[in-house]
Amino acid sequence: MSHVNNVTVLGSGVLGGQIAWHSAFKGKSVTAYDISDDAIKRSKAAHEHYAAIYIADVGANEEDIDATRDRLTYTTDLAAAVRHADLVIEAVPEIPDVKTAVYKKMSELLPSHTIVVTNSSTFLPRDFASDTGRPEKYCALHFANMIWRMNLGEIMAHAGTARETVTEVTEFAIEIGMVPIPV
């Protein structure tokens, strides 16, 4: 069992929004972070769409959906977003300068125990490990679109990732219904 209770998802676009909703549905307290109120508004609308999908496709009931909503918070304040995070899932745009800036800013704000993962399918974890300020607690956990159906979580470490980090991320993936696949 992982020690991950509080999850922060950075970037609330298509995959970030799905990851946030699904993690909350599976019982995690989730903070969805994005850079603007408009992005947060779109994320909330997408989450209402996911609520209907989870009722139709996953077998959720209204009680499940209400509990999921209760476990979700939204913010445009990065410090508030990561303040209590056990795990941060980075799902910002696949633009190296954007990722680097987010990691560097966030590195000064994170609690010491926090693990950071990237959802990137374009870049390798080694590309940003040093920017996180905690390379030993950093790896990739890549989700596929429509994660309620495509429940694979590809886990990729880099040379400096601690074994404990990979174990914790693997356990988290299992807890939220993913099939972890080391790559």
Rosetta blueprint (number, residue, H / E / L):
1 M L
2 S L
3 H L
4 V L
5 N L
6 N E
7 V E
8 T E
9 V E
10 L E
11 G L
12 S L
13 G L
14 V H
15 L H
16 G H
17 G H
18 Q H
19 I H
20 A H
21 W H
22 H H
23 S H
24 A H
25 F H
26 K L
27 G L
28 K L
29 S E
30 V E
31 T E
32 A E
33 Y E
34 D L
35 I L
36 S L
37 D H
38 D H
39 A H
40 I H
41 K H
42 R H
43 S H
44 K H
45 A H
46 A H
47 H H
48 E H
49 H H
50 Y H
51 A H
52 A H
53 I H
54 Y H
55 I H
56 A H
57 D H
58 V H
59 G L
60 A L
61 N L
62 E H
63 E H
64 D H
65 I H
66 D H
67 A H
68 T H
69 R H
70 D H
71 R L
72 L E
73 T E
74 Y E
75 T E
76 T L
77 D L
78 L H
79 A H
80 A H
81 A H
82 V H
83 R L
84 H L
85 A L
86 D L
87 L E
88 V E
89 I E
90 E E
91 A L
92 V L
93 P L
94 E L
95 I L
96 P H
97 D H
98 V H
99 K H
100 T H
101 A H
102 V H
103 Y H
104 K H
105 K H
106 M H
107 S H
108 E L
109 L L
110 L L
111 P L
112 S L
113 H L
114 T L
115 I E
116 V E
117 V E
118 T E
119 N L
120 S L
121 S L
122 T L
123 F L
124 L L
125 P H
126 R H
127 D H
128 F L
129 A H
130 S H
131 D H
132 T H
133 G L
134 R L
135 P H
136 E H
137 K H
138 Y E
139 C E
140 A E
141 L E
142 H E
143 F E
144 A L
145 N L
146 M L
147 I L
148 W L
149 R L
150 M L
151 N L
152 L E
153 G E
154 E E
155 I E
156 M E
157 A L
158 H L
159 A L
160 G L
161 T L
162 A L
163 R H
164 E H
165 T H
166 V H
167 T H
168 E H
169 V H
170 T H
171 E H
172 F H
173 A H
174 I H
175 E H
176 I L
177 G L
178 M L
179 V E
180 P E
181 I E
182 P E
183 V L
